[in-house]
Amino acid sequence: MKRWFLTAVCSSLLLSGCSSLADNKAPHDAVEVTSTSDQKFESDVLKASQPVLVDFYATWCPPCKRMAPVVDDVANQFAGKAKVFKVDVDENPQVSQALGITSIPTFVVFKDGKVLTANTGFMPKDALVTMVESAFSPNITGSKKSSNL
């Protein structure tokens, strides 16, 4: 009986025009978080005219995977005001080692080519937003909030 009920409800929803999985894509104007590399890090991040949030991650890391949609949301929230990049630490060991990235995910906000703030581990969206917003505070000069960097 339960199986019949679920089948009937699901069929009813699909026939009534309820959105399917294919309809639940990101909006067309959504910002796509792009990857940067050891070779492009300087031009993409350090020489950026806007503040930059960098997500240091690995494809095998469960907390990194959980943070991916949060990072996407933050990128869309700050579209046009700040840039967001991701760096796969396995594929880009030079920049990761140079910055002392020892845990993932690690999130670093850069402003004017300098580390402004950093944090490691899973965090709620509002904490990540606060990190990026710190780049817009007038009296901040290269302070770090993590002992990793």
C-alpha positions as CSV (number, residue, x, y, z in Angstrom):
1,M,0.0,0.0,0.0
2,K,2.8,2.4,0.8
3,R,4.5,1.8,-2.5
4,W,1.2,2.5,-4.4
5,F,0.7,5.7,-2.5
6,L,4.2,7.0,-3.2
7,T,3.9,6.0,-6.9
8,A,0.5,7.8,-7.1
9,V,1.9,11.0,-5.4
10,C,5.0,11.1,-7.5
11,S,3.1,10.6,-10.7
12,S,0.6,13.2,-9.7
13,L,3.3,15.8,-8.9
14,L,5.1,15.1,-12.2
15,L,1.9,15.4,-14.2
16,S,0.9,18.6,-12.5
17,G,4.0,20.4,-13.7
18,C,6.0,20.2,-10.5
19,S,9.6,20.9,-11.2
20,S,11.8,17.9,-12.0
21,L,15.4,17.5,-11.1
22,A,16.3,18.9,-14.6
23,D,14.5,22.1,-13.7
24,N,16.4,22.7,-10.5
25,K,19.5,24.1,-12.2
26,A,21.3,27.3,-11.2
27,P,19.8,30.5,-12.7
28,H,21.3,31.5,-16.0
29,D,22.9,34.6,-14.5
30,A,24.6,32.5,-11.7
31,V,28.3,33.1,-11.2
32,E,30.3,29.9,-11.8
33,V,33.2,29.5,-9.3
34,T,36.2,28.8,-11.5
35,S,39.5,27.1,-10.6
36,T,42.8,28.8,-10.6
37,S,46.2,27.1,-10.6
38,D,49.8,27.4,-9.5
39,Q,50.5,29.1,-12.8
40,K,47.5,31.5,-12.8
41,F,47.3,32.3,-9.1
42,E,49.3,35.5,-9.2
43,S,47.3,37.0,-12.0
44,D,43.9,35.6,-10.8
45,V,44.2,36.3,-7.1
46,L,47.2,38.4,-6.1
47,K,46.8,41.0,-8.9
48,A,43.0,41.2,-8.7
49,S,41.5,44.6,-8.4
50,Q,38.7,43.2,-6.2
51,P,38.8,41.2,-3.0
52,V,39.2,37.5,-3.7
53,L,37.9,34.5,-1.7
54,V,39.9,31.3,-2.4
55,D,38.6,27.9,-1.5
56,F,41.4,25.4,-1.1
57,Y,39.9,22.0,-1.5
58,A,40.4,18.4,-2.7
59,T,38.0,16.3,-4.8
60,W,38.2,13.4,-2.2
61,C,37.4,15.6,0.8
62,P,33.8,15.2,2.2
63,P,33.7,18.6,4.0
64,C,35.0,20.3,0.8
65,K,32.1,18.7,-1.1
66,R,29.6,20.0,1.5
67,M,31.1,23.5,1.3
68,A,30.9,23.7,-2.6
69,P,27.3,24.9,-2.8
70,V,27.9,27.4,0.1
71,V,30.9,28.8,-1.8
72,D,28.7,29.0,-5.0
73,D,26.1,31.0,-3.0
74,V,28.7,33.4,-1.6
75,A,30.1,33.9,-5.1
76,N,26.6,34.8,-6.4
77,Q,26.0,37.1,-3.4
78,F,29.2,39.0,-4.1
79,A,29.1,38.9,-7.9
80,G,30.7,42.1,-9.3
81,K,32.1,43.1,-5.9
82,A,34.5,40.2,-5.1
83,K,35.9,37.3,-7.0
84,V,35.8,33.7,-5.9
85,F,38.2,30.9,-7.0
86,K,38.9,27.4,-6.0
87,V,42.3,25.6,-5.8
88,D,42.6,21.9,-5.9
89,V,45.5,21.3,-3.5
90,D,46.4,18.0,-5.0
91,E,46.8,19.5,-8.5
92,N,48.3,22.8,-7.3
93,P,50.8,22.0,-4.6
94,Q,53.1,25.0,-5.1
95,V,50.6,27.7,-4.1
96,S,49.1,25.5,-1.4
97,Q,52.5,24.9,0.2
98,A,53.6,28.6,-0.2
99,L,50.6,29.7,1.8
100,G,51.0,26.9,4.4
101,I,47.7,25.2,3.6
102,T,47.8,22.1,5.8
103,S,44.1,21.4,6.2
104,I,41.1,21.4,3.9
105,P,38.8,23.0,3.2
106,T,40.7,26.3,3.9
107,F,39.1,29.6,2.9
108,V,41.4,32.6,2.4
109,V,40.3,36.2,1.6
110,F,42.9,38.3,-0.3
111,K,42.9,42.0,-0.8
112,D,45.5,43.9,-2.7
113,G,47.6,40.8,-3.0
114,K,47.7,40.1,0.7
115,V,46.0,37.6,3.0
116,L,43.3,39.4,4.8
117,T,41.6,36.6,6.7
118,A,41.6,32.8,6.7
119,N,39.6,30.0,8.2
120,T,39.7,26.2,8.0
121,G,37.0,23.6,8.0
122,F,33.3,23.4,7.4
123,M,31.5,26.7,8.3
124,P,28.0,28.2,7.8
125,K,27.4,30.5,4.9
126,D,27.1,33.6,7.2
127,A,30.6,33.0,8.5
128,L,32.0,32.8,5.0
129,V,30.0,36.0,4.1
130,T,31.5,37.7,7.1
131,M,35.0,36.8,5.9
132,V,34.4,38.3,2.5
133,E,32.7,41.4,4.0
134,S,35.8,42.0,6.1
135,A,37.5,43.0,2.8
136,F,35.2,46.0,2.5
137,S,35.9,47.3,6.0
138,P,37.9,50.5,5.7
139,N,40.4,50.0,8.5
140,I,41.7,46.5,7.9
141,T,45.3,45.9,6.8
142,G,46.3,42.3,6.3
143,S,45.2,40.7,9.5
144,K,44.9,37.0,9.7
145,K,42.3,35.1,11.8
146,S,43.8,31.7,11.4
147,S,47.0,30.3,12.7
148,N,47.5,28.3,9.5
149,L,48.7,31.2,7.4
